[in-house]
Amino acid sequence: QVQLQESGPGLVKASETLSLTCTVSGGSISNSYWSWIRQPPGKGLEWIANIHSSGTTNYNPSLKSRVTISVDASKNQISLKVNSVTAADTAIYYCARVPGYRSRFDPWGQGTLVTVSS
Amino acid sequence: QSALTQPPSVSGAPGQRVTISCTGSSSNIGAGYNVHWYQQLPGTAPKVLIYDNNNRPSGVPERFSASKSGTSASLAITGLQAEDEADYYCQSYDIYLSGWVFGGGTKLTVL
């Protein structure tokens, strides 16, 4: 079965760029949708961005100006970049597969905590 | 403010039945998009509990059920158990936002 693993720096300085990678194992990244979701400590879930293996993307309007999602099919990886980070970007970042068009998130990676320091 | 509205908390004694509501609008649930429910145990990633309004993945007990009507949905848990203590989130798609939306989450406390 498909498994997802997020990786990246746990600490990022304010105003810099947050970069994360999600590695997919147990299945191909092709012909599927993939998303990034985040959860600030003690708070709820927020969808960030979505990408199809073909390259088609969707972004949360509230983050669109600062976020880039991309896919590398040769490495079975999905990447996320968030520019000009502030303390408000401190969160657990999850990647997840979207098994159908505009569908649910399943499965999820275990998540990675990113803290933005001043 | 979340596009989907859930009560911040619910509670119940072991063996009791609780429900969690999820109120949306004509641009998400009311537009016909499916509602999905997630259970998040402390310190873990969310896991699908109910998908496509009322379907349970294999391994999810029959004690968990859900329904959808109009612009709202609800999750019901019967025979409450201590291990059900978790955060629960509803999720759908919003055509106005052109993206996925979550409820704010509901913390279930088993008394």
Boltz contact constraints between the chains, C-beta under 6 A:
constraints:
  - contact:
      token1: [A, 44]
      token2: [B, 104]
      max_distance: 6.0
  - contact:
      token1: [A, 44]
      token2: [B, 105]
      max_distance: 6.0
  - contact:
      token1: [A, 45]
      token2: [B, 89]
      max_distance: 6.0
  - contact:
      token1: [A, 45]
      token2: [B, 102]
      max_distance: 6.0
  - contact:
      token1: [A, 47]
      token2: [B, 99]
      max_distance: 6.0
  - contact:
      token1: [A, 47]
      token2: [B, 100]
      max_distance: 6.0
  - contact:
      token1: [A, 58]
      token2: [B, 99]
      max_distance: 6.0
  - contact:
      token1: [A, 60]
      token2: [B, 99]
      max_distance: 6.0
  - contact:
      token1: [A, 94]
      token2: [B, 45]
      max_distance: 6.0
  - contact:
      token1: [A, 102]
      token2: [B, 93]
      max_distance: 6.0
  - contact:
      token1: [A, 104]
      token2: [B, 36]
      max_distance: 6.0
  - contact:
      token1: [A, 104]
      token2: [B, 48]
      max_distance: 6.0
  - contact:
      token1: [A, 104]
      token2: [B, 51]
      max_distance: 6.0
  - contact:
      token1: [A, 106]
      token2: [B, 48]
      max_distance: 6.0
  - contact:
      token1: [A, 108]
      token2: [B, 45]
      max_distance: 6.0
  - contact:
      token1: [A, 108]
      token2: [B, 46]
      max_distance: 6.0
  - contact:
      token1: [A, 110]
      token2: [B, 45]
      max_distance: 6.0
  - contact:
      token1: [A, 111]
      token2: [B, 45]
      max_distance: 6.0
